[in-house]
């Protein structure tokens, strides 16, 4: 890690720290007047005036009209300058690559959804780079103006080696050098985060996790994972593998060939598990998990038995997690987890039979966009920390003088 410059408590630094406090209030509150900033920050009106002047000169805030409803012209209102920075969120999955470009306020200005080119890691990385540059072109900016990019990926990234592990559903994704390949396409200001962790962050930002201190996001699709927010913070564990519940020895033989590669719980409840149960019960081919759930909605009795069994198996995993973490809420997402009307009842029934520890169950409010939403939120946090750092604000003030 590069050494951070030591900044002494000079008057310039104090002004920068005050400006940061003003900026944070404007960011979180929206258009506000000088008087409102003074009341909200506890700073004196002269200090607020100096801070706002510096922020205006640095281009971090802008005037956005006047307040209304009172006598006279009203007070000048200030808001965060949306184009002072840009962020990108990218969700790489087995079937789709989804990407968004947003300004520094989180307003999305461009989006792409493409079928993933999963024949090789090289093709997929190249596709991600092409999509990113298309987004920037659509927004009318050069890609190098993007302050930060967050990439959501299956598996766990080792920051030391740049290698992703526990991602068997993407061909070649666990090979050495993937992080470097992504940086060649997207630049150095990126981070790669587990996709289900990002889904949890998306729910915390704009979904059902808002205001919930302890919750889990259980993703069930072609794979299985659990994103954990504990005491209001994303929990990754010692090596970044917290929430890899697909490897719980539940629901299937943990020594079976599929379970050894992907995990017993994933083998039991993910898309292939749905198909296997359906075949065992006598449903005819060709089968996919989507077809099974569609048939269940139409009243097919065999398909309904499959859904009941999948719900029972999911409840085993929820009960195991609840006994360890005592979560307030478990949010279900992913292509299978989103089948709420059919799964919530069997999961709830089995959970009541298994354990007195029963977190509230809910279906993701964000659907397929949960990972992408979390990627944008994470990129925003990193970009704002970079742009609004007091040391950088000092530089901006010096340049503006």
N, C-alpha and C positions, 0 to 999 in steps of 0.2 A: 504494500500500500504506500502511495506517495505521501511524503510528509506534508502536513498542512501548515501553512504559514501562521506564525504566532503574531497576533494583532494586539497591541497594547490598548489600554483604555483611553485613547485620545478623544478630543472633542469630535473629530470626524467619525470615529467609530461609534461613539454614542449617538450621533445623528443618524448613522446608518442603521443602528439597532432600533432606534425609534421609528425610522422609516419602514423597517421590516415589520414592526408591530402594526403600524398604520396599514401597510399593504395587506397583512393577514386579515385585518378587520374588514377591509374593503372586499377582499376575496371571498370571505365567508358570508358577508352581509349583503353585498350587492351595492347598487348605486346609493351613495351616502353623501351628506353634506359635511363641511368642516366641523360644524357644531356637533353633529352626530358622531363623527370620529372622535372628537375630544371627549364626549360623554362615554363612548364605548371603550376607549383605550385608557382613560384616566390621565392622559397627557394634557398639558396646558394648551390653550389655543395658539399662542405663539409657536410652541414646539410643533403642533400639528400643521400650522401654516408652512413652517420651514420644511417639514417632512414631505408635505404634499408638493411643494415647489420642486424639491429634489426628485421626487417620483415622476412628476410631469416632465422635467428636463431629461430624465433617464429613459422616458418612454414606457415606463412600467404601468402608469395609470393614464387615464384620459378623462376629460370633461364630457359629460353625457347629458347636458340639458340642465334644467332647473326644477326645483321642487314646486309643486302646485298646491292649491287649496288654501293658501294664506293670503294676507294682504301684501301687495307689492309684487316685485318681480320674482321673488322666491330665491332660495339659495342654490348656488352651483352644486351639482352632483358629480361625484367621481366614481369611476368603476375601473376594474382591472382592464388594461389594454389587451384585447384578446389575441392580437397578432404579435405580441412580444416574444412568443414562443409557440412551438408546435410539438405535438406528440403523436406517436403511432402505436396502436395495439394490433397484434397479429395472433390469430388462433390457428395453430397447425394441427389438424386431425387426420384420421385415417381416410375420411371421405371428403372433407372440405378444408379449404384455406379461407379464413375470413379475416378481413383487415379493415381498420378504420384510421383515419387521420383526423385529429381534433386540434382546436386552438387551445391556448393555455387556460381557458375557462372550462374546458371539457366539452365544448360544442363541436359535434362531429360535422366535418365539412366534406368528407369523401369516404366512400365505402366500396369494397369489392368482396364478392363471394364467388369462389371458383372451385370446381371439382379438383381435389388434390391429385397431383401427379406422383403417385406413390411407388412407381416401379423402382426407383432408386433414391437414395438420400440426395445425390447430386442434382437430380431433376427437381426434387422438391425444394431444395434450397434456392436453386435458380428461379423457380416459380415465385417463391416468396420475395426475392429481390425485385423481380419484374413488377409484381403487384405493388410493392412499396413505392417504386418510382412512378407508377401510373397514378397512384393516389396523390403524390406531390404535384405531378403535372396537372391533374384535375383541379387542385387547389391553387394553382398558379404560383407555386414556389419551387425552389431548388431543394432536392432532398437534404443537402447539407444544412439547411435551416431548421430541420427537425431536431429538437433539443434532446429528446430521448425516445427510445423504442423499447417496448416490452413484448417479448415473444412467448406465447403459451405453447407448451409442448408436453406430450406424454412423457412420463419418466422423471428421473431425478438427475440434475446436472451437478457434477463435481466441479466446483469452480477452479480447483487446482489443475486438473487435467483437461478441462474443457470437454469432458466425455459425459454422455447421457447413458444412464443405466435404467433398467426396468421399463423398457419401452418396446416390448416384443411385437406390437401391432404395426410398427412402421419399419419397412425394409431398410436396413443399413443405418438406422438412426442411432445405434449404440456404438458406432465406429469412432475411432479417435479423430479429433479435429473438427467436429461438427460446429462447436462454438466459433472457431476461427473462420469457418466457411460462412457462417451467418454474418460475422463481422465484415467479411470482405464484401458482402452484398449490401449491408445496412449501415456500416460504419461502426466506430468504437463505442458510441454512447447507446449501448443496448444491454438488456439483461434478459436471460432466459429463465422462465419460471414454470414450475409444474402447472399443467392446465387446470387441474381440479382446485389447486390452491387459488388460482386466479378466479375461478368460478365463485369460490367463497368470498374473495375480495369484491367481486362484482355485486354479490348479494349484500355485502356490508355497505357498499357505496350507494346502490340504487335499488336494492331488492328487499327481501324479507329479513335480512340480517341487520338492517338499520336499527341501532339502539340495543341490539342483543349482545350481551357480553360473552356468552359461551354458546357457540353453535357449530354444527358440522354441515358440510355440503356433500351429500353422497351422490356421486356421479355413477350411473349405471347405463352403459351403452355397449360398444364393442369391447370396452374394458371397464374396470371398476376402480374408483378411488374416492378418498375422503379428504376434503379440505377442511382444516380445523382453525377456528378463531377462538382463542382462549384469552380471557380477560381483555377482550377487545383487540387483540393482536393476532396476526397470522402465526401459527405454530408450525415450524418445519421439523423440529427434532434435531438430534445430534448430528446426523449426516444428511439431513434434508429429506428423509424418507418417511417422516410422520404422515400417517393417513394412507399408506399403501395397504389398504385393507383387503385388496384382492388376494393377498398372501395369508389371510387368516385361514387356519385349517378347519373351515366350516363348510358344510353343504355338499362337499364332494370329497373323494379320496385324495388327501394331500400328497400321496405317493404315486398317483396316476400320472401318465405322461403329460397330459395337458396341464394338470395342476402343478407339476414340477416346474413347468416353463412359465406359466402365467399366474399361478396361485389357485388354491382350491376354491376360495370364495368366488373369485372371478370366473373360474370354470363352471361354477354352479349357477350364477345369476346373470352373467353377461349374455350378449346376444346368442352366442353359440350354445350356452346352457339352455336358453329358451327353446331353441331348435331341438336339442337333444331330448329334452323332456317331452316335447310334442311328438317326436318320432317314437319314443318309448310308449306313449299312450295310444299310438296308432294313427296319428294324423298323416295324411299323404303328402308326398313331395310334389313340386319343389316347395321348400319352406324357408321363410326368414322370420326373424322375431317380429318384424312389422306386420307380416301376414298373420301371425298367430294372434297378435293383439287386435288386429282388424276383425278377424273371425270372432274373437270373444265379444267384441262390441256388437256384432250382429247376432249374438245369441248361440254361437256354436258351443255345445256342451264340452267337447274335448278341449277346445281352446280355453274355455273358462277354467277347467281343471289345471291347465298349464299355468294360467295367471295365478290361481290360488297357491300352487306349489312355489312359484317364484316369489310370491309375497311372503310365504312361510320362510323361505330361505333368506330373504332380505332381512326379515325380522331377527333371525339368528345373529346376523352381523350387527344390526342396530343394538341388540341387547348386549352383545359383547363390548361394544364401544361405550354404551351408556354406563355399564358397570365400572368402567375404568375412569371415564371423564365426566360423568354426571352432567351431560349437556342439557341446555334449556330447550334446544330446538335442533331438529335434523331436517334439512331441506333436501328433497329428492330432485335430481335433475338427470339430464342425458336422455337418449332416445327411448330407453326403457323406463327410467325413473319418472319421466314426464307423463306416463300413462296413469294419471292420478285417480281417476274415477274408479279404475279397476284395482289398483294396487294398494291404496291407502287402507281400505277396509281389511283385506287379508293380512297386511302387515300389522295393523293395529290389533286385530284379534289375536294373532300369534304372540305379539309383544306382551299383551295383557296376560296371556297364559304362561309366558316364560319368566317374567321379571316384574318386581314392584317398581323398578327404575324405568320410567317411560317418558322420554322426552317428547315434546310436542312435535308432530309430523306435519310437514307442509310441502307443497309442490313449488318448484322454482318459479318466481315471478318473471324471470328473464328468459326462460326457455333456452333455445340454442345460442343465445347471445351472452350467456352468463360468463363464459371464459373471455370473450372479446371485451365485455364491459369491465371485467377485472383487469385485463391487460391495459386498457386505456387509463383506468384509475391508478394503477401502479406506475405507469409512465408519467402521468400527471404529477404524482407525488415526487418522483425523482426529478422531473423538470423544474417544478416549483422550488424544490430545495436548492437546485443549482442556480436558477435565475435570481432567487430572492436571498441568497446567502449574503450576510452583511459584508464580507470581504469583496465579493463581486459588486455589490451595490456601491461600495467605496470607489471601485474602478469606474463604474458607470457615472458616478457623480463627478469624478475628476475629468472624465472624457466630455461630460456635458458642459463643464465650466469653460 
